[in-house]
Amino acid sequence: MGHSRSMDERALEMLLRRAQEHRDAAEWDSAIRLFSQAEAIAPGVGSIRHNLAVAYFAKGESRAAAVKAKEAVQLQPSLWQSHALLAKIHRSSGNIKAAHSAWQRVLEGSPGNPVALLGLADLSLNEFGDPHTALSLAQSLRDQPTFRGDAELTTLMAQLYIGDESAGQLTKRLIAFSHEHLRLPAAPRRRARDGRRRIGVMSPLFSASPVYYLTHSTFRVVAREHDLIMFNRGYRSDHGTAAFKDIASEWFDVASFEPAALARRLADADLDILIDLGGWSDVAGLAALSSKPAARMYKWVGGQSATTGLDMFDGWIGDEWQSPQSHAALYAEPIINMEGGYVDYTPPPGLLKHASRGKVGIGLLGNPAKIGARTIASWPRGVEKVILIDRRYVHDQTRSRVTDLLGRAGIGIEGVVVPEGHGDYLRALAGCEAIVNTQPYSAGLTAVEAHWLGVRLLTGGEAGALFCSRHHLSHAQSGGRNPQLATQFLKLVSQ
């Protein structure tokens, strides 16, 4: 019997080793098959269920992932990694309260856990709209070598909203971070082919997002003359996703790929051009791009807070208002400015039906992380009360922070609107006679939508030098429309 058990144990060990190899290679179907076989042999081992959950989540099967993660913690309550995975699953599905609770459970079983602190910092910055709390959580990890890079990144992203540092200082820190943390070995050099080209496009937001509304009309034209190879780094799927799939020659779901595996996948695609629409919203993607897996690469839209710090890009696509040549020192990328505006807006169906709404009151919109001391310092004269409009005001702490901040400045709250979806957001925006711009991170797509809906944008003070401080400038000039952009874009990628 002892000999038989030993054979079974060795067989299980070999099976798990093979499963882990497939997991590490992002071969999720094979990993799921092998981990499932291991689960049948050893049903009481929590770590096997956890690995199954990881593979299911990476494949985009969140429900199956949640089931296996919950089974894992039932079998092994101390397995904090499964609680962390549940937090990520909840985060990806938009269940922010559940994600927050899951991160708290990680801390209960593993006090001071760096992964949980970073997860809470992400929620603080991007969901609760509180960059100062995100900054505090990140700085608590600055003395831990393994997590110093993640802590520095969170600090930099929080500072883009807070604005305590100058544009020059932040640019230097972003470039330094890029050099230290976002560098992979260079891919083999390649030359762009003549004629019809393979153009890679990478984004975590191929969905009804600014990426869709500001870029799709241009890509639709480019797709007539070149093959678009889409690398989807996100999990969302909606009409925007369908529109991008319609113009794609090839489509790859690579949301779960780590930088090295992603760099290999991009290099294997034999790309002439690669256009990044992720920027700082996809840091792992930036790391992969540091290998320069295409003959030429450009940064355009998506996560454009500031320079990526990557000097292997062949251009940063902007315009004279967003990225004037006088600001070239703030970019690691060469600036390529498009005449007439760097985006061409595609309005959602039914947008203009909202334009005729009666307009009453002043709105304050966008991620509440944009609302801080700098916004108050540049507050437009005569605005004594506002309507808060954003989905994040569903959270008590978010409403309280912004209400208290405005109250200390003598600004009242006329109402709070928590839109359910983009349509509700547009209806709420259309009902305002004007909206207050934010600083140091100004309105982007919202400024375009306001223009189309006949809503004035009230901006006090001067625009900053960083790209995120200048989002509204181009849109004020063009309303987000540039019918000649596709022609210019075709010329750029055909060179």
N, C-alpha and C positions, 0 to 999 in steps of 0.2 A: 504493500500500500504506500509506504514512504517513497519508494522508487517511482510509483505512478504519480504521486503528488508532485515530485520534483520535475517529472516530465511535463506535467500540466503547467507548472510555474514557469518552466523555460519556454514553453510554447506561448504562454500569455505574454511573457517578456518580449519575445520576438515579434508577436503580433502588435504590441504597443509601440515597439520601436519603429515598425513599418508605418503604423498609423501616424506617429509623430513626424516621420519624414514627409509624409504626404501633407500633413497639416502645415509644416514649416515651408513647404513648397507651394502653399495656397491651392492645393489640389483637393478641394473640399468634398467632392463626391466620394473620392477614394478614402479620404480621412473618415468620413461619416460611416462608410461601409465597414471599415476595419475597426473603428472604435465601437460600433454596434456589435460586431462579433466579440470584441473583448468584454463588452457589457453583458452579453449572454453567458460568457464563461465566468465572470466575476461580478454578479449583480449588486454586490454590497460595497463596491469601491466608489466612493464619491468623486475621486479625481477623474475616473473614466467618464462619468456623466458630465463633469465640467468640460472635459475636452470635446465631448459631443456638442455641448451647448456652444462652445467657441466656434466649432466648425459650422453649425447650423446658422449662427448669427452672421458669420463671415459670408455665408452663401446667401444671406438675405432672408432667411426663414426665421423671423423673430419669434413667432409663437412656439415653434419647436424648441428654439434656443431657451426660451423662458421656462418651458416645462422641464427640460433637462437640468437647467441651473437650479431650479427649485428642488428637484430631486436630489441634486448634489449636496445642497446645504441641509436637507433632511437627513441624508446619510452621514454627513460630516459637517456639523454646525460650525466648526472652526475654520472651514474653507472660505476664507474671506474673499478669495478670488471670484467665487461664484456670486457673492453679494455684489462685488464690483461689476461683474458682467451683467447682473440684473439691472444695476444702475444705468449702465450703458444702453441696455435694451429699452428701458423706460425712456431714457433721454432721446433715443432715436425715434421713438414712437410719439414723442411730444407729451408724455406723462411726466411732467417736471416734478410734481409733488412726490410721486413714487420714486423717481430717481434720487431726489434729495433724501428721502427716507432710507433708501438702500445704501447711499454713501454714509449716512449716519450709523447704520447697522455695521458697516465695515469698521468704523471708528470705535464702536462699542466693543467689538471683539479684538480689534487691533488698534489701540490708542495711538494717535499720531501717525497713522498710516499715510505715507506720502501720496500714494495713488488716490486715496479718498480725498485728501486735502486739495489735490489738483482737480479732481472731479468737482468738488464743491466750489473751487475758484472759477471753473468754467461756468457753472450754473450762476454764480454771482455776477459774472461779467455779461454773459450772453442771454440769460433768462430773467434774473432778478434785477438786472440793470444797475449793478452796484460795483463799479470798478475799484473803489477804495477797499472793500472787503476782499475782492479778488487779489488786490495788491498785497494786503496783509497776509492772506493765506499763502501766497507764493513766496513772500519774503521769509516766512517761517521755515522754508525748505532750502534757503540759500547756502546753508552750511553742510548740506548733504550732497556729496559729490555725484552720486548716481542721478539725482533729480535736479541738479543745479541748472542744467539746460532748460528743462521744462519750467522751472521757477522763473528763470530769466525771460523766457518767451512770454509767460503770463504777465510778468511785470511790464514788458514792452507794450503788449497789447492794451493793458490797463492804462498806461501812460498816454497812449494815443487818444483815449477818451478824456483823461484828466487834464492833460496839457501843461503839466508843471515844467517840462523840459522843452528847450528850444528845438526847432526843426533840425538844426545842425547836429545838436547833441543826440537826438533820437536816431537820426540817420546813421551817425557813427556807430551807435550801439547796435542797430539792426544789421549793418554790414559786418560788424565784429561777430555778432551772433551767427550770421550766415557762414562766415569763414570757419568758425569753430564747430558748428553743429550740423551744417547742411552741405557737406562735401563728400561725394562718392567718387570712386575712380572714374576717369573719363571713359566713355564708350568709344569704340572705334570711329575714327573720323569718316564722314561720308559726304558726298557731293550731291546736291539737289539735281534730280533728273530733269531733262528738258520736257516740254510739253505738259501733258496732264500729270498732275502731281498728287502724291499722297500727303494729305494735310491732316495731322493729328490735332484734335481739340480735346482738352482735358478740363474737367470741372466736377466739383462735388454738388453742383446745383443745376443739373440739366432738368429743370422743373420750372413751374410758374414762379419765377424769382427774377431779380434784376438781370441775371445772366440771360434769361429768355427774353425779357421785354426789351433789353438794350442791344442784344447781339443777333437774334435769330434772323431778322430781315436781311442782314448782311451775309450771314452764312448760307441762307437760302439761295442767294445769287452766286456765291462762290461755288456751291455744290454743283452748279451747271457746268462748270469748266474743270473742276478738280474733284478728286475723291476725298470725302471727309471721313476720317477714322476717329470715332468718338470713344473716349475713355471716361467712363462714368465712375466718379469717385464718391457718389452718394447713394442713398437708399430710397429717396422720395421718387414717386411715380405719379404723374398727372398729365394734363393736356399739354403742358410744356415739354415733358419728357417725350410724349408721342410725337410732338412737332419736330424735335431734334432727331428722333429715330427715323422719321420720314425722309430726312435729307441725308442721313448717314449711309455711306457705302458699307461700313463695318461698324459694329457696336460691341464694346467690351465692358463688362461690369467688373471694375477693379477696386471697389470701395475698400476691401479688406487687405489689399496688398501693402506690405511694408516697403520702405523706400528701395531697398536693393532688388526685391522681386519686381517692383513696379518699373524700375529702371531697365531691367532685363526685358520686361514685356514691351516697353516702349521701343527699345532698341530692335527687338525682333520684328516689329511692325514695319521696318524699312521706310521710315518717314522722311519726306523731304523738308517739311515745315511742321513745327509744333507750336500751337497757340495755347497758352495757359490762361484759364479763366478761374483759377483757384486762389493764387497768391497766398496771403497769410491766413486765409480760411482753410488751407490745405497744406500744412507745413511738411507733412510726409511727402506730398507731391512735389514740393519745392526741392526737398532733398534728392528725390529721384531725378529731377530735371538738372541738378547740378552736374550730372554725368554727361549732359548734352547728348541725349539719345537720338536727336534729329539733326539734319544738316543745318537748319536754321530754326531759331526759337524766338517767339515774341510773347510779351506779357500784355494782356488786354482785359479790362473789366474784371470783376470778381476779386474780392479781397484786396482791393487797391487802396489800402490805407497809406502806404508809403513804399519806397523801394523794396524789392525782394532781397536786395543785397547780393544777388547772383550776377557776376560780371560775364557769365557765359551766354546770357540772353543777347540776341542781336538787335533788340529794340523794345522800348516801352511805348505803347500806342496811346497817345493822348491828343491834346489840341492846345492851341495857343493860350486858352484861358486856364485850363487845368494844369498844364505842365509847360509853362513858358521856358524857352531856352535859358533865360536868366536864372532859372532854378535847377539847371542841369547838375550842379554839384550835389544835389540831394538824391541823385539816382545812380545806382551802379550800372543801370542799363542805358544804352544810348536812347535819347528821346526821338521818337518819330511822331510828329504832330500831323493830324489829319485836318485838312482845310474844311471849315464849316462845322466842326464838332466831331468828337471821337465815338459817338454812339448814334444809333438810329432806332428810335422807339417804336415798338409794336404795341399799340394800345389793346387791352383786353376787350373781348366782345361786350358791348353794352356800356362801355365807359362813358360815352358822351350823354347817355340818357340821364346820368347823374348830374351833369353840368347845370341843368336848369333848376336844380333844387334851390329853395330859398336859403339864403346864406346869413347866418347869425352867429356872432361870437368869433373869438380867436382861438385857434387850436394849437396844441403843443404835441407833436407827433414823433414817432420813431423810438428806437431802443432807448429806454430811460437812462442807460449808461451814458448817453450823450448829454444828459442834463446835469450840469454841475456848476461849480463856481465860475468857470469861463463863460457858460451860457448866461448866467446872471449878470456878469460883468459887461456883456455885450447886449443886454436886454433892450429891445426897441422902446423908445419913449412913448408914453401914453397907453401902454398895455398894462392894465392893472389886474386883469383876471383872465384865466385861460380854461379851455376844456382839454383835459388830458385824454389822449387817444392812442392806445396801443394794447395789444393782447396781453402784455406782461403785467398790466395793472390788475390782473386777476389775483396777483399775489399781494397779500397784506403788506409785507415788508417793502415792496416796491412802491405801492401807493403812499405809504407812510414816509418813506425817504424823500420822495419828490415833493409831496405836500408840505413837509416840514421845511425843506430847502426853499421852496417858493414863498412859504409863509414868512420866513425870516427876512425875505427881501420885500415883504409887503405886497406880494402877488397872491391873489385869491384863486380858488378853484371853483369854476362855475359848474363843472360836471366832469364825470369820468366815464369814458366809453371803452368797453373791452370788446373789440370786434371779433366775430367768429368767421374767420376767413378773409380773403383779400377783397371780396365783394362788399362785405360789411365795412371794411376799412375805407374803401373808396367812397361809399355812401356817407360815412362820417366826415371824411375829408371834404367832400363836395358841399356839406352843410355849413362849412366855415367860411366866413368872409375873408379870412387871412390866417396864416399859420406863422408861428415864430420859428426862425431858423435856429439851429443849435451850433455851439462852438465848444471845443476846437474841432469837433467832428460834425461836419455840416450835412444838410439834407441831400440825398442823392436821387434815387428813383422817386421819392416823395416830392421832390422839387419839380420833376417832370410831370407827375400826375397832377400836382396842384396847378401847374401852368395850363394843362389841358382842361381842367375842371373850372377854370376861371377864378382860382383862389390865389390871392396875393401871398408872396413869401416876404416876411419882414425880417430883414437882416440888419443887426446893429454892429458897429465896429468894422474893422478891416479883416479880410480873409487872411488866414495864416498861410504859411509857405508849404506845408505838407499837402499831399494830394487829398487826404481825407478832409482837410479844412477848406478845400476848394471845390468840392463836389457840385455845389449849386451854381458855380460861375458859368460853366459851359451851358448848362440847362437854361439859365436865365437868358442866354444869347440865342439859343436855337430851339428851345422847347423840347430838347432831346431828339429832334429830327434833323437828319442830314441825308437827303436823298442821293447825294453823290458819294456817300461813304463806301458803298459796295464797289463802285468803280475804282476808287483809290485803294481799297483793300485788295482787289484783284490784281492791280498793278504791283502792289507790294509783294504778294505771295508768288507772283509769276516772274519776278526778277531773277 
